[in-house]
Amino acid sequence: MRDQDSVAAYLVKAALHGIQDAPERVAAVLQKSGIDPAELALDNARLSAAAVTRFWLAMDEELRDEFFGFDSHGLPSGSFALICRALIHERTLGKAFEQCFKYLSFFIRDIRASLEQRNGQAVICLETSMQKPALKGAAEEIYLSIVIGLMCWLIGRRIPLNRSRFSTAAPTSETSPWQWGPLVEYDCERTEIAFDSSYLKLPVIQDQTTLRTFLRSCPQWLVVRFRNDASTASKVFRRLRSQNSSEWPTLKELAHSFALSEQVLRRYLAKDGFTYQEIKHEVRRAIVFTLLRDSNISISDIAIQAGFQEPSAFHRIFRRWTGESPGQFRSRLQPSTND
């Protein structure tokens, strides 16, 4: 965990809901965490990952609930470690997902998760019975962050999301450029996140030895891994997103612009879970989904602007992302765009 790692403050604010009627308890938790209460009132405020880690531990100590009191039953202290110990014995990621949702359902009653496969996409679907939209949105984000962070650790690599839909309104705070994938929708019928179903076949590679290290570094591993907007990878993403794809620098040129050696930049990106090629791929996806909302831009022009040299390659990879052709996707997206 580095000094610049940070987390959106609105999640911390939402997590305090269970003790908000006891100002002295709130003050004590924030003091233990080293968090200035004034920061929680600011839109787009960021808190250091170290402070959020201390907050996570302080709230668990205060509530004896690893899910911050969002659920009517809760996730008692130590439950997460028990679930992790069971999941390292699963053979594949797909089986680990299924068992994770089963184990979580023993404790968490107000969020039920299931895994579906549609057109080459693995889709995590949430059914949430919480009534307050602000708490529901934060609870679903934290639930998904914990699950996806854990699954990434189990297979030893990041799982890139293709699309996310949330049943609640968009948060006022910015999220990381690939926090929930290149296409994020809000006010949907239910919350879903999708990724390439091929990841479900990947083997679980962790064991008892690596689990002990993981649990010692948790929760900061989950917090930073999935919610870090100040990382080197995020900076590279924004740099490329601001340029035409034909002008993207080589890794060597990019490293020079950051006053780093190519080897050091590659190591920083690896720590964030990326290669330079993977970030370029993420930027291309972001460009594509942004431009598809503009009906005045042809699909062939979108492919060119995103850096695809062959239209057939663009159509093939887009179908992997969504299970649809670009034209089908645009025609379905267009009515909601015109509303």
N, C-alpha and C positions, 0 to 999 in steps of 0.2 A: 504494500500500500504506500503510495507516494503522497507528498505534501499537497500536490495539486488535485488529487482525486476528490470529487465532490458529488453531492446528492441533492436532488430537488427538496427544498424545505417543506413543501406543502404536504408531503407524506408524513413527515415528523409531526407537523401540526395536527393532521388527521389522527395519527396514532395516539395523541393525548386525550382523545375524546372520553376515554373511560375514567379519567381522573379530572376532567375539566371543571367539575363542580367543587374540587378541593384545591384551591390555589396554592396552598402550602405544599401539597404533594407534587404539583406541576413544577413549582419553583425548585424543589429538592431534586427532582429528576433532571431538570435542565442544568442545574448547578453541577451535578455529578457528570453531566455530559459535556460541560463547557460550552453550552449553547446560549447565546444572548436571546432572551425572549423577543426582543424587538425585531430580530431577523425573521421570525416566523410570520410577522405581519406584512412582509414585503413580497410583492409579486415577483416571480422568477428568482427568488433568493436561492442561493446555493449554500449548503453546509458541508464542511469537510467530512470526508468519509470516516476519518478517525472519530470525529464528534458523533456521527450517526451510529457508529459501532458502539461507542460508550452509551449512547441513548438506548440502543437495542437491549444491551445487557442490563441497564438500569430499569427499563420498563419491565423486563422479564422478572427482575428481582422484586419490583413493586407489585406486579399483578400476578406473578407466577403463571404467566400465559405468554407463550411464544408467538401468539397471533394478536397481541396488543388489545385484547378485549373486544375485537370486532365481532366475534362470533358469540352466539348465545351460550354455547358450551365451552368453546375455547380449545387451545392447544397447550396442555399442561407442560410445565418445564421438564425437559428431558425427552419429550415425545419426538422431536425432530431427530435427535441422535438415534433413538430406537428405530425410526423409519429408515434412516441412512444405513444402519447396520443390517437391516433386512434387504435393502435394495442392492447392496454390493454383491449379493449372491444370485441376482437375476442374470440371465444369459445375454439378453439384448435390450436395447433402449426401449423398444416397443413394450416388452414385458415389464420393464421397470416403470414405465408410465402407468400402465394398468394397475400394477401393485401399489404404486405411490398414491394414486387416487383412492384405491381401496383403503389403504392405511389412514390417509387423511380423513376419510369419511367416518372412521371410528371416533374421531375427536371433533372435527369441524362439521357442524350441522347445517349452517345457513348458506354454504357454498358447496355445490356438488359438481364435480368435474367428470367429463367423459372424453374418450378419444374416438374419433371417427376417421375414416379414410374416404376421400372424395376426389376422383379424377387426379390421382397421383399426389394429393395433398393429405397430410396428417393434420387434423383439425381438433384442437382442444376446445371443448364447449363448456361453458359455465352456466349453471342454473342457480341463481342467487335469490334468496328470500328476504334480504335486507330491504327495509323500507326507505331509509334516508339516503337520497342520491349521493350526497357528499361522502358519506361513510362507505356506501356501496362501491363507489368508484375507487376509492383508496384501498379498500379491502380486496377488491378483485385484482388491482395492480400488484399489491404486495403478495397475494396468493400466487399469482402467475410468476412474479419475479422469483419467489422462493422455489417454485417447481422447476421453472426453466433453468435457473441457476444451478440447481441440484442436478438436473439431467445433463447439463453441459459438463459438469464435473465428472459424472459417472462415465461419460464416453471420452473425456479428455479433450474436448473441442467445442467450439461455439456452434450453436444451432441457429442459423440465420432464419428469421421469420419472413415470410412472404407477404402476409397480410394480417391485419388485426381489426377487429370490430368490437366496440365497447357499447354497452347498453346505457351508459351514462353520458353526460355532456363532457366536452373537452375540458381538461384542466387549464387554468390560466397560466400555469408555469410551462415553460418550454421543456421538451424532453430531448434526450440524445437523438442524433440524426437517424440512428438505426434502432432506437429503443424498442419499438414495436414493429419494425419492418418498414418498407418503403411506402406502403399504403395503409393509412390508419383512418378509420371511420368511427364516428361517435353517434349517439342517439339511435343505436340499432336495436333490433328486436331482442338480441341476446349477445353476450360477450363471447367472442371466438378468436383464436389465433391459429394461423396456419403456417406450416413449413413443409418442405419436401418429404414425402413419406419414405424415401430411401433411407433417411436417418434412423428410422425405426429398426432397421436391420443391423445397425452398428453394435458391436459388442460392448458390454460393460467391462471396463478395464481396471477399476479400482478394487482395493482389497483392505484388509484390516489395518495394515501399516499406513497406507495413504489416507484411510478414514481418520485415523488419529490426528494426522496433520491437518486435514480438512476441518475437523471439528474445532481444533484449536484456533484456526484462522476464520472460522465462521462466527459471527455473521458478516464480517467485513468482506469476505470473499464474494458472498452473494450480493451485498450492497454495491460494491464497486464494480464488480464484473458486469452487472446489468444496468447500472444507473450512473455511469460516469461520463459527464459531458466535457470534462477538462482533460481527458486522456489524449495521448499523442494520436491515437487512431481517429478520434473525433476531430482533431485539428486538421489532420490530413484529409478527412472526408470533406470538411468545409472548404478547404483550399481547392480541392478538385471540383467541388460543386459550384464554385464561383468562376470556373474557367470552362471554355469550350473543350470538349473531349479531345479535339485534335491538338490542343495545346498542353495536354497533361505532361508533366515532366517525368523523366526517368527516376527511378529510386535514387540514383546517385545525385541528380540535380535537385531533387526534393530534399535530400539529406543536407546538401550544401546550403539550401535556403533556410534550414533550421539550425545551421551552424553545428551540424552533427556529421559524424562519419556514416557511411552507408551501413556498416556493420552495427553501429549503435542504434540507428534508426530501425533497422530490421529487428533488433532485439527488443526495442521499446514496443514495436507493433505486435511482436509475438507475445509479449507480456499482456497486451490488451486482447489477445486472442485472434489476431488478424495477420495476414500477409498483405503486402501492397496490392497484389493482384485481387485479393478478396475485397479490399476497400474500393478499388475501381469498379468491381462488379456491383457493389452496393450503391455506388453513385449512379451507375448506369440505370439500375432499377429505380432509383429515386427520380431520375430525369424522365424515364418512360412513364411512370405513373402520374407525374405532374403534367406532362404534355398531353396525355390521353384525355385529360379533362377539358382540353381546348379543342373543340370540334373543327376549328379552322386549320389545324395542322394535320396533314395527311399522315397516315401510319408509316409510310415509307420515309417521310421526313423525320418522324420521331426516331426511327431506327438509325438514321444517319446522325442525328444530333446526339444520340446516346452512344455513338461510337461503334455500331454494328456494321461490318463491312458487307455482309450478305443478308438480304431480307429474309431468306430462308432460315438462317441461323437465328435471327431475331424472333421469328414466329415460333421456332422450335423451343427456344429457351423461355419465351413468354408463356407458352403452354405448360412448361414445367413449373413456372411460378404460380399459375392460377388455375390450370386445368381448362383454360379457354383460349381461343384465338384473340389477338388484340381487338379485332373488329367486334367479336361477341362481347368482350369485356366492355368496350366503349359504349355499345348500344345499350347495355344494361345499366351502365353508370350514368349515361346522359340524362334520363328522366329526373334523377335526384339532383343532378347538377342544375337543371333548369328550374327546379322548384323555387 
